[in-house]
């Protein structure tokens, strides 16, 4: 069965490119344009991995990550935070809130695919 990935980002160009990239790799993909929609989609879509932008409307990626980690039902969900904010303090905050990985924009799509596959145990 194909792994499911949720892309939560409010930047349409990033969503389009990530969605294309992940579908090309064989993943089932859903998208959310803000933090509240991301939380709703996690509940309904039940992704294996969440590509989560930090700066989004309604709820930030940090708030989404914190809410997801507060619910044991999401314990197996892998969370990769994507952000243009790459300072050490933001990275530390994301990881402290329960993110499994932190990727700063701009990123190499090849590296991101490799990271996603490795986190999902795909060789």
N, C-alpha and C positions, 0 to 999 in steps of 0.2 A: 504494500500500500504506500502511496506517495506521501511524503511528509507535507504538513501544512504550515505555511508561513503567513503571518499577518504583518503587513507593512503599515506603520502608523507615522504619517508625515503630512504636514500641511503644504509642502512645496510640490505642486503638480509635476514639474519636470523630474524631480527625484523619484516620485511615486511611479511615474511612467517607466523610467529607466530601470528601477529596481524590480517592478512587476514583470517587465519583459525579461530581464536577466534571470529572475528566479523561475519563471515559467519555462524558459529555455532549458534550465537545468532539471526540469521535470517535477518541480514542486507545485502543489496546489496553493494558489495565492488569493488572499483577500486584502482589501485596503481600508484604512480609516483615515479621515482627514483632520481629526482632532482627538484630544485625550479622552473625552467622554465616549466618543464613538469607538475608540480603541478598547476601552473597558467592556463596552457592550458586545463588540465583535469577539473578544476573547471568550466571553461567556457562551456565545452562540456557535462560533466557528471552531473553537477549541484547537488553536494552532499548537504546533510542536515548538515553534520558535517565533519570537516577536522582534521585528526590526523597528526600534522605537526612537523617534526623533525627540530631542530634549525640549526644544522651543516650539510649542504648539498652542493653539487656542483652547480655551475652556479648562483643560488640565495639562500641566507640563508633563514631559516624559518622566521626570522625577516623581511627580504625584501618581502617575499611572503605575510606575514600577513599585512604588511603596504600597499602593492599594492591592496590586496583584500579589505581592509577597506576603501581605497580611492574611491572605486566604489560602489555606492549605490545599484547596482544590487545584491551585496553580503551581504547586511545588515542582512539578516536572517541566514546566514551561521554561524554555531557554529565552533569556532577554538580552538582546544586543542593542545598546544605546548608540544612536548615531547623532553626532552634533558637530557644529562648527566651533563650539567652545571646547578647546582641547587643553585648557589649563589643568594643572595637576589637581587643583581643588575640585573642579567639576568631575574629573575622572574618579577621584576618591569618593565624592558624594554619590555618584552613580553606582559604584561598586558597593559602597556601604549600604545603599538602599536595596541591594539584591540583584543588580544587573550581573549577568554572567560575563559580559565583555563590553568594551567601550571602543567605538571606532570614530575617529574624527574625520570630518569632511574637509577637503575633498579626499576621497578614498579610492583605492584601486579596486575596480569591480572584481578582478581576478582574485585579489586577496580576500575580499568580502565573501565571495563564493566559497573559497577554500576554508575560511573561518566557519561559515554556516555549516558546510558539510562535516567539518571536524567536530563541531559542537553537537551535531545530530548523529554522530557515529557512522558517517558515510565515508567510505574510502575512495 
